[in-house]
Amino acid sequence: MGTVVLAVDVVRDDTGVLDVSWELAGAGPVELAVGPTPESVDHGRPVALVDGGSTRVSLKELGPGRHYVSVVPAGGGAAVLAAERVVPLEGASNFRDLGGYRTADGGRTRWGMVFRADAPDRLTAADLAAIDQLGLRVAYDLRTDDERTKAPSALPAAVRHVPFAIGGDASRPNPLGDLFRSGRVAEVPDDLLHRIYLDMGEQDAAVLGRVLTGLAAPDGLPAVIHCTAGKDRTGMAVALLLSVLGVDDATVLDDYTLSSVYFSERRVAHLLPRLAKLGLDLARYREVFGAPRHAMAATLEALRGRYGSVEDYLTGPGGVTPGTIATLRERLVAPAQV
């Protein structure tokens, strides 16, 4: 058996250098090729040849914009594609690609097809240029009407805006808001986000289902799903999507908790004075309001306990057809290469 590339990871450092690492079965040399889109990567013009004694290289002077990196055994074999998980933007910090996750059938979610993000209301001219490179067709906006009015999307007009408000019903109780307004933050329960997610799963099942149905439409991709933080409402939609594509729970939860790195922690410096005034210490904030792994884990477990599986939940109250799920898997999962 020759060398097989098992996984590739790409991280951009502060100077713009791409640090690329990979896992191998075997110890042969590999070639690396890059391109601005998955389709444009050309292994006929590799940018690096790395011998079998190393599984890491830094790629410099690749030029502006986002780069997809493909690693392939030098003697021939299946290539594995990867890119930076986070799209580097000035006006949004939690804009992430959902590609590269392994699925139960041995495939991987396709890069450059579905992104998740925080609100795109502060995008700069440089951001718009970077987003234009992504080729987005649709933005599924899960914010309420009030949120959209206060912070209108700055995405290019060519990106079709589809509002799917979650949590916008004024008749629904807002216990968290009541606790904050009354100054009773100490009464916030440890499982607050789990309760919010369960309520979302029950009250907004049809909306979440419409998001996934939209992705399966002929003109539904590439797409970005976003709310305000890109953490809770977006987190629910993405967890359901990845689960039904066959991504295991550990990976789904890894993706969810990245919001604590790219959104929650970046807010901390701005929130510290307000947190102190409310009597909420930093550790408590992170545990309850960040992206705690247990909150989404308990939510997925509860949905399975109630409906049997995530797929049954989606085809039940979510209103997603089995055909739509099959289309999502066909379009969003690259089959295993042998």
Backbone hydrogen bonds in HBPLUS format (Angstrom, degrees):
<---DONOR---> <-ACCEPTOR-->    atom                        ^
c    i                          cat <-CA-CA->   ^        H-A-AA   ^      H-
h    n   atom  resd res      DA  || num        DHA   H-A  angle D-A-AA Bond
n    s   type  num  typ     dist DA aas  dist angle  dist       angle   num
A0004-VAL N   A0025-ALA O   2.84 MM  21  5.03 153.2  1.91 142.8 151.6     1
A0025-ALA N   A0004-VAL O   2.83 MM  21  5.03 154.0  1.89 147.9 155.8     2
A0006-LEU N   A0023-GLU O   2.84 MM  17  5.29 164.7  1.86 141.9 145.6     3
A0023-GLU N   A0007-ALA O   2.88 MM  16  5.17 152.7  1.96 141.6 146.6     4
A0009-ASP N   A0021-SER O   2.82 MM  12  5.30 162.3  1.85 155.4 157.0     5
A0021-SER N   A0009-ASP O   2.98 MM  12  5.30 161.5  2.01 151.1 157.1     6
A0011-VAL N   A0019-ASP O   3.04 MM   8  5.23 157.1  2.09 141.5 148.9     7
A0019-ASP N   A0011-VAL O   2.73 MM   8  5.23 171.4  1.74 165.9 162.7     8
A0013-ASP N   A0017-VAL O   2.89 MM   4  5.51 162.0  1.93 156.6 161.7     9
A0016-GLY N   A0013-ASP O   3.08 MM   3  5.48 167.4  2.10 116.7 120.4    10
A0018-LEU N   A0059-LEU O   3.07 MM  41  5.10 163.1  2.10 152.0 149.2    11
A0059-LEU N   A0018-LEU O   2.78 MM  41  5.10 166.6  1.80 152.2 155.4    12
A0020-VAL N   A0057-VAL O   2.86 MM  37  5.43 170.7  1.87 174.7 172.2    13
A0057-VAL N   A0020-VAL O   2.88 MM  37  5.43 153.2  1.95 155.2 163.3    14
A0022-TRP N   A0055-THR O   3.07 MM  33  5.44 150.7  2.16 142.7 144.2    15
A0074-ALA N   A0029-PRO O   2.92 MM  45  5.53 178.1  1.92 131.5 132.0    16
A0030-VAL N   A0050-VAL O   2.87 MM  20  5.42 153.7  1.94 153.6 161.4    17
A0050-VAL N   A0030-VAL O   2.88 MM  20  5.42 165.6  1.90 163.1 166.8    18
A0031-GLU N   A0072-VAL O   2.85 MM  41  5.45 163.6  1.87 163.3 166.8    19
A0072-VAL N   A0031-GLU O   3.03 MM  41  5.45 158.9  2.08 152.9 159.5    20
A0032-LEU N   A0048-ALA O   2.91 MM  16  5.16 157.9  1.96 148.8 150.7    21
A0047-VAL N   A0032-LEU O   2.68 MM  15  5.78 149.3  1.77 152.8 163.7    22
A0033-ALA N   A0070-SER O   3.01 MM  37  5.30 155.7  2.07 146.5 154.3    23
A0070-SER N   A0033-ALA O   2.87 MM  37  5.30 166.5  1.88 159.4 162.6    24
A0035-GLY N   A0068-TYR O   3.08 MM  33  5.37 137.4  2.26 141.4 150.5    25
A0068-TYR N   A0035-GLY O   2.80 MM  33  5.37 177.9  1.80 169.0 168.3    26
A0040-SER N   A0037-THR O   3.11 MM   3  5.28 138.8  2.29 102.8 114.2    27
A0045-ARG N   A0042-ASP O   3.12 MM   3  5.72 164.4  2.14 112.5 117.4    28
A0054-SER N   A0051-ASP O   3.29 MM   3  6.19 168.4  2.31 128.0 128.5    29
A0069-VAL N   A0082-ALA O   2.73 MM  13  5.35 169.3  1.74 165.0 168.1    30
A0082-ALA N   A0069-VAL O   2.81 MM  13  5.35 144.7  1.94 149.3 161.1    31
A0071-VAL N   A0080-VAL O   3.01 MM   9  5.44 163.1  2.04 144.0 146.8    32
A0080-VAL N   A0071-VAL O   2.95 MM   9  5.44 155.5  2.01 147.0 153.1    33
A0076-GLY N   A0073-PRO O   2.99 MM   3  5.31 163.0  2.02 116.4 119.7    34
A0097-ASP N   A0085-ARG O   2.84 MM  12  5.37 159.7  1.88 157.8 164.2    35
A0087-VAL N   A0095-PHE O   2.78 MM   8  5.60 169.4  1.79 161.0 164.8    36
A0096-ARG N   A0116-ARG O   2.71 MM  20  5.28 162.0  1.74 161.0 166.8    37
A0116-ARG N   A0096-ARG O   2.83 MM  20  5.28 153.1  1.90 147.4 156.5    38
A0098-LEU N   A0114-VAL O   3.02 MM  16  5.82 159.3  2.07 171.8 166.6    39
A0100-GLY N   A0109-THR O   2.69 MM   9  5.06 161.7  1.72 142.5 136.7    40
A0109-THR N   A0101-TYR O   2.80 MM   8  5.20 153.4  1.87 139.2 146.6    41
A0103-THR N   A0107-GLY O   2.97 MM   4  5.25 152.2  2.04 134.3 133.0    42
A0106-GLY N   A0103-THR O   3.00 MM   3  5.50 160.6  2.04 122.5 123.8    43
A0104-ALA N   A0246-GLY O   2.84 MM 142  5.18 135.9  2.04 122.7 134.7    44
A0108-ARG N   A0334-ALA O   2.94 MM 226  5.26 150.3  2.03 143.4 152.9    45
A0334-ALA N   A0108-ARG O   2.70 MM 226  5.26 161.2  1.73 166.2 159.5    46
A0110-ARG N   A0332-LEU O   2.81 MM 222  5.30 157.6  1.86 134.7 139.1    47
A0223-ALA N   A0113-MET O   2.87 MM 110  6.30 155.3  1.93 154.3 159.1    48
A0115-PHE N   A0223-ALA O   2.85 MM 108  6.23 150.3  1.93 147.1 156.9    49
A0225-ILE N   A0115-PHE O   2.86 MM 110  6.26 157.6  1.91 149.1 152.3    50
A0117-ALA N   A0225-ILE O   2.99 MM 108  6.31 142.5  2.13 153.7 156.0    51
A0119-ALA N   A0228-THR O   2.93 MM 109  4.48 164.5  1.95 124.3 120.4    52
A0154-ALA N   A0120-PRO O   2.77 MM  34  5.79 159.9  1.81 140.9 144.3    53
A0128-LEU N   A0124-THR O   2.93 MM   4  6.28 157.7  1.98 152.7 158.1    54
A0129-ALA N   A0125-ALA O   3.11 MM   4  6.40 149.2  2.21 142.4 150.2    55
A0130-ALA N   A0126-ALA O   3.04 MM   4  6.33 153.0  2.11 144.4 151.7    56
A0131-ILE N   A0127-ASP O   2.79 MM   4  6.07 158.3  1.84 156.6 163.0    57
A0132-ASP N   A0128-LEU O   2.89 MM   4  5.98 149.2  1.99 140.3 148.7    58
A0133-GLN N   A0130-ALA O   3.21 MM   3  5.32 129.1  2.48  95.5 107.9    59
A0134-LEU N   A0131-ILE O   2.90 MM   3  5.16 141.8  2.05 104.6 116.1    60
A0135-GLY N   A0132-ASP O   3.25 MM   3  5.65 151.8  2.33 107.0 114.4    61
A0137-ARG N   A0222-PRO O   2.87 MM  85  5.58 173.3  1.88 145.3 146.7    62
A0160-ARG N   A0137-ARG O   2.75 MM  23  5.98 149.1  1.84 152.1 144.4    63
A0138-VAL N   A0222-PRO O   3.37 MM  84  6.76 158.3  2.43 149.1 154.8    64
A0224-VAL N   A0138-VAL O   3.02 MM  86  6.51 147.0  2.13 146.9 157.0    65
A0139-ALA N   A0160-ARG O   2.80 MM  21  6.10 152.5  1.87 167.8 164.8    66
A0162-VAL N   A0139-ALA O   2.89 MM  23  5.98 174.0  1.89 167.0 165.0    67
A0140-TYR N   A0224-VAL O   2.80 MM  84  6.20 160.3  1.84 163.6 169.1    68
A0226-HIS N   A0140-TYR O   2.99 MM  86  6.31 168.7  2.01 163.7 163.3    69
A0141-ASP N   A0162-VAL O   2.92 MM  21  6.02 154.9  1.99 141.1 149.3    70
A0164-PHE N   A0141-ASP O   2.80 MM  23  5.79 170.6  1.80 148.2 151.3    71
A0142-LEU N   A0226-HIS O   2.83 MM  84  6.09 176.1  1.83 165.7 167.0    72
A0166-ILE N   A0142-LEU O   3.15 MM  24  5.56 150.5  2.24 136.0 131.7    73
A0148-ARG N   A0144-THR O   3.01 MM   4  6.30 160.9  2.04 154.6 159.7    74
A0149-THR N   A0145-ASP O   2.97 MM   4  6.18 148.7  2.07 146.7 155.3    75
A0150-LYS N   A0146-ASP O   3.04 MM   4  6.26 159.6  2.08 150.1 154.8    76
A0151-ALA N   A0147-GLU O   2.94 MM   4  6.03 145.5  2.06 146.0 155.5    77
A0159-VAL N   A0156-PRO O   2.98 MM   3  5.63 161.0  2.02 117.6 123.5    78
A0172-ARG N   A0169-ASP O   3.05 MM   3  5.68 162.9  2.07 118.5 123.8    79
A0178-ASP N   A0174-ASN O   3.04 MM   4  6.34 156.8  2.09 153.4 160.8    80
A0179-LEU N   A0175-PRO O   2.99 MM   4  6.21 155.6  2.05 146.8 152.4    81
A0180-PHE N   A0176-LEU O   3.01 MM   4  6.32 159.2  2.06 153.7 159.3    82
A0181-ARG N   A0177-GLY O   2.89 MM   4  6.03 166.5  1.91 152.8 156.9    83
A0182-SER N   A0178-ASP O   3.04 MM   4  6.11 146.9  2.15 142.7 151.0    84
A0184-ARG N   A0179-LEU O   2.84 MM   5  4.92 137.3  2.02 152.4 155.0    85
A0183-GLY N   A0180-PHE O   3.10 MM   3  5.04 154.4  2.17  99.9 107.9    86
A0187-GLU N   A0184-ARG O   3.02 MM   3  5.68 159.1  2.07 115.8 122.3    87
A0188-VAL N   A0185-VAL O   2.99 MM   3  5.49 168.5  2.00 119.1 122.0    88
A0192-LEU N   A0189-PRO O   3.23 MM   3  5.28 142.7  2.37 119.3 115.1    89
A0195-ARG N   A0191-ASP O   3.02 MM   4  6.35 158.2  2.07 158.2 164.4    90
A0196-ILE N   A0192-LEU O   2.94 MM   4  6.29 156.8  2.00 152.3 159.6    91
A0197-TYR N   A0193-LEU O   2.78 MM   4  6.00 160.2  1.82 153.2 158.3    92
A0198-LEU N   A0194-HIS O   2.91 MM   4  6.12 157.5  1.96 148.9 154.9    93
A0199-ASP N   A0195-ARG O   2.96 MM   4  6.16 160.7  2.00 148.0 153.3    94
A0200-MET N   A0196-ILE O   2.88 MM   4  6.11 155.0  1.94 146.1 153.7    95
A0201-GLY N   A0197-TYR O   2.77 MM   4  5.99 155.5  1.83 147.3 154.3    96
A0202-GLU N   A0198-LEU O   3.03 MM   4  6.30 143.9  2.16 145.2 153.8    97
A0203-GLN N   A0199-ASP O   2.76 MM   4  5.82 170.6  1.77 160.2 162.0    98
A0204-ASP N   A0200-MET O   2.81 MM   4  5.16 151.7  1.89 135.5 143.6    99
A0207-VAL N   A0204-ASP O   3.09 MM   3  5.20 118.8  2.48  98.9 114.0   100
A0208-LEU N   A0204-ASP O   2.96 MM   4  6.25 168.2  1.97 163.2 165.8   101
A0209-GLY N   A0205-ALA O   2.88 MM   4  6.09 151.9  1.96 146.2 154.8   102
A0210-ARG N   A0206-ALA O   2.93 MM   4  6.18 142.6  2.07 138.4 148.0   103
A0210-ARG N   A0207-VAL O   3.05 MM   3  5.03 118.7  2.44  93.4 108.7   104
A0211-VAL N   A0207-VAL O   3.09 MM   4  6.47 145.3  2.21 148.3 157.3   105
A0212-LEU N   A0208-LEU O   3.33 MM   4  6.73 162.6  2.36 149.6 151.8   106
A0213-THR N   A0209-GLY O   2.91 MM   4  6.13 155.7  1.96 147.2 155.0   107
A0214-GLY N   A0210-ARG O   2.82 MM   4  5.93 150.9  1.91 142.2 149.6   108
A0215-LEU N   A0211-VAL O   3.11 MM   4  6.47 148.7  2.21 146.1 154.0   109
A0216-ALA N   A0213-THR O   3.15 MM   3  5.26 131.9  2.39  97.6 110.1   110
A0217-ALA N   A0214-GLY O   3.10 MM   3  5.27 157.9  2.15 105.8 112.8   111
A0220-GLY N   A0217-ALA O   2.97 MM   3  4.76 161.5  2.00 116.6 114.2   112
A0236-MET N   A0232-ASP O   2.85 MM   4  6.08 150.2  1.94 147.4 152.8   113
A0237-ALA N   A0233-ARG O   3.15 MM   4  6.45 170.2  2.16 151.3 153.1   114
A0238-VAL N   A0234-THR O   2.88 MM   4  6.03 165.0  1.90 156.4 160.6   115
A0239-ALA N   A0235-GLY O   2.91 MM   4  5.94 157.1  1.96 143.3 150.1   116
A0240-LEU N   A0236-MET O   3.05 MM   4  6.24 161.4  2.09 153.1 157.3   117
A0241-LEU N   A0237-ALA O   3.00 MM   4  6.22 158.2  2.05 143.6 150.2   118
A0242-LEU N   A0238-VAL O   2.83 MM   4  6.00 179.0  1.83 161.5 161.2   119
A0243-SER N   A0239-ALA O   3.01 MM   4  5.98 157.2  2.06 140.4 147.5   120
A0244-VAL N   A0240-LEU O   3.02 MM   4  6.18 163.6  2.05 149.8 153.6   121
A0245-LEU N   A0241-LEU O   3.04 MM   4  6.26 132.0  2.27 144.0 157.5   122
A0245-LEU N   A0242-LEU O   3.17 MM   3  5.06 132.6  2.41  92.3 105.5   123
A0247-VAL N   A0242-LEU O   3.01 MM   5  5.42 162.5  2.04 157.2 151.5   124
A0246-GLY N   A0243-SER O   3.03 MM   3  5.28 153.6  2.10 104.3 112.8   125
A0251-THR N   A0248-ASP O   3.14 MM   3  5.59 121.3  2.50 108.4 121.0   126
A0252-VAL N   A0248-ASP O   3.01 MM   4  6.31 160.1  2.06 152.7 159.2   127
A0253-LEU N   A0249-ASP O   2.84 MM   4  6.01 162.0  1.87 157.5 161.2   128
A0254-ASP N   A0250-ALA O   2.93 MM   4  6.13 145.1  2.05 137.2 147.6   129
A0255-ASP N   A0251-THR O   2.94 MM   4  6.20 159.6  1.99 151.6 155.7   130
A0256-TYR N   A0252-VAL O   3.01 MM   4  6.30 158.2  2.06 144.3 150.5   131
A0257-THR N   A0253-LEU O   2.93 MM   4  6.10 165.2  1.95 152.7 155.4   132
A0258-LEU N   A0255-ASP O   3.26 MM   3  5.41 146.1  2.38 101.0 110.7   133
A0259-SER N   A0256-TYR O   3.21 MM   3  6.11 164.9  2.24 121.0 124.8   134
A0260-SER N   A0257-THR O   2.96 MM   3  5.50 150.0  2.06 112.6 120.8   135
A0261-VAL N   A0258-LEU O   2.96 MM   3  5.21 139.0  2.13 103.0 114.7   136
A0262-TYR N   A0258-LEU O   3.00 MM   4  6.34 165.7  2.02 159.1 161.8   137
A0263-PHE N   A0259-SER O   2.85 MM   4  5.23 142.4  2.00 132.2 138.6   138
A0264-SER N   A0259-SER O   2.96 MM   5  6.35 156.4  2.02 152.3 157.9   139
A0265-GLU N   A0260-SER O   3.01 MM   5  5.81 146.7  2.12 132.8 141.2   140
A0266-ARG N   A0263-PHE O   3.14 MM   3  5.34 121.6  2.50 100.9 115.7   141
A0267-ARG N   A0263-PHE O   3.15 MM   4  6.41 129.3  2.42 146.9 160.7   142
A0267-ARG N   A0264-SER O   3.07 MM   3  5.27 140.2  2.24 100.7 112.2   143
A0268-VAL N   A0265-GLU O   3.29 MM   3  5.21 142.2  2.44  94.6 104.8   144
A0270-HIS N   A0267-ARG O   3.04 MM   3  5.50 123.9  2.37 110.3 123.9   145
A0271-LEU N   A0267-ARG O   2.99 MM   4  6.16 141.9  2.14 149.6 161.3   146
A0271-LEU N   A0268-VAL O   2.96 MM   3  4.96 123.1  2.29  96.3 112.1   147
A0272-LEU N   A0268-VAL O   2.91 MM   4  5.90 134.9  2.12 160.2 168.6   148
A0274-ARG N   A0271-LEU O   2.96 MM   3  5.35 112.6  2.43 111.6 127.9   149
A0275-LEU N   A0271-LEU O   2.80 MM   4  5.95 163.3  1.83 163.6 168.7   150
A0276-ALA N   A0272-LEU O   2.92 MM   4  6.09 162.0  1.95 155.1 159.2   151
A0277-LYS N   A0273-PRO O   3.06 MM   4  6.27 154.8  2.13 142.9 149.7   152
A0278-LEU N   A0274-ARG O   2.99 MM   4  6.25 144.6  2.12 144.8 154.2   153
A0279-GLY N   A0275-LEU O   2.99 MM   4  6.13 111.3  2.47 136.4 153.7   154
A0280-LEU N   A0275-LEU O   2.87 MM   5  5.05 165.3  1.89 151.8 149.0   155
A0279-GLY N   A0276-ALA O   3.08 MM   3  4.99 149.6  2.18  97.3 106.7   156
A0285-TYR N   A0281-ASP O   3.00 MM   4  6.32 155.2  2.07 151.1 158.9   157
A0286-ARG N   A0282-LEU O   2.98 MM   4  6.26 165.6  2.00 155.6 158.1   158
A0287-GLU N   A0283-ALA O   3.02 MM   4  6.18 155.7  2.08 144.3 151.1   159
A0288-VAL N   A0284-ARG O   2.97 MM   4  6.07 157.9  2.02 151.9 156.7   160
A0289-PHE N   A0285-TYR O   2.69 MM   4  5.30 154.2  1.75 147.3 156.6   161
A0290-GLY N   A0286-ARG O   3.31 MM   4  4.61 140.5  2.48 108.8 114.2   162
A0295-ALA N   A0292-PRO O   3.00 MM   3  5.63 141.7  2.15 116.4 126.1   163
A0297-ALA N   A0293-ARG O   3.04 MM   4  6.18 162.4  2.07 155.8 161.3   164
A0298-ALA N   A0294-HIS O   2.91 MM   4  5.83 163.0  1.94 142.4 146.6   165
A0299-THR N   A0295-ALA O   3.20 MM   4  6.32 144.1  2.33 133.4 143.2   166
A0300-LEU N   A0296-MET O   2.98 MM   4  6.22 166.2  2.00 156.0 157.3   167
A0301-GLU N   A0297-ALA O   3.05 MM   4  6.23 159.5  2.09 147.0 153.3   168
A0302-ALA N   A0298-ALA O   2.91 MM   4  6.04 152.4  1.99 140.6 148.0   169
A0303-LEU N   A0299-THR O   2.96 MM   4  6.24 160.2  2.00 153.7 158.3   170
A0304-ARG N   A0300-LEU O   3.02 MM   4  6.23 159.0  2.07 147.4 153.0   171
A0305-GLY N   A0301-GLU O   2.87 MM   4  6.06 152.1  1.94 144.8 153.5   172
A0306-ARG N   A0302-ALA O   2.95 MM   4  6.13 144.0  2.08 144.8 153.9   173
A0307-TYR N   A0303-LEU O   2.83 MM   4  5.85 158.3  1.87 149.8 155.9   174
A0308-GLY N   A0304-ARG O   2.73 MM   4  4.57 144.0  1.85 124.5 132.0   175
A0313-TYR N   A0309-SER O   3.01 MM   4  6.29 149.9  2.10 143.4 151.9   176
A0314-LEU N   A0310-VAL O   2.93 MM   4  6.21 160.5  1.97 151.8 156.6   177
A0315-THR N   A0311-GLU O   2.90 MM   4  6.12 160.3  1.94 151.9 157.2   178
A0316-GLY N   A0312-ASP O   2.86 MM   4  5.74 121.7  2.20 132.1 146.0   179
A0316-GLY N   A0313-TYR O   3.25 MM   3  5.00 136.7  2.45  90.3 102.4   180
A0318-GLY N   A0313-TYR O   3.13 MM   5  6.24 159.2  2.18 157.9 155.8   181
A0320-VAL N   A0314-LEU O   2.88 MM   6  5.49 172.6  1.88 146.1 143.6   182
A0319-GLY N   A0316-GLY O   3.09 MM   3  5.65 153.9  2.16 116.5 123.5   183
A0324-THR N   A0321-THR O   3.02 MM   3  5.17 123.6  2.35 100.0 114.1   184
A0325-ILE N   A0321-THR O   3.18 MM   4  6.61 156.1  2.24 152.1 158.1   185
A0326-ALA N   A0322-PRO O   2.97 MM   4  6.26 156.7  2.03 147.9 154.4   186
A0327-THR N   A0323-GLY O   2.94 MM   4  6.19 151.2  2.02 143.4 151.2   187
A0328-LEU N   A0324-THR O   2.90 MM   4  6.20 156.5  1.95 151.2 157.3   188
A0329-ARG N   A0325-ILE O   3.04 MM   4  6.30 161.9  2.08 151.0 155.1   189
A0330-GLU N   A0326-ALA O   3.00 MM   4  6.21 152.6  2.08 143.7 151.5   190
A0331-ARG N   A0327-THR O   2.93 MM   4  6.11 159.4  1.97 153.3 158.1   191
A0332-LEU N   A0328-LEU O   2.83 MM   4  5.68 151.7  1.91 150.0 157.3   192
A0333-VAL N   A0329-ARG O   3.20 MM   4  5.44 133.9  2.42 132.4 135.4   193
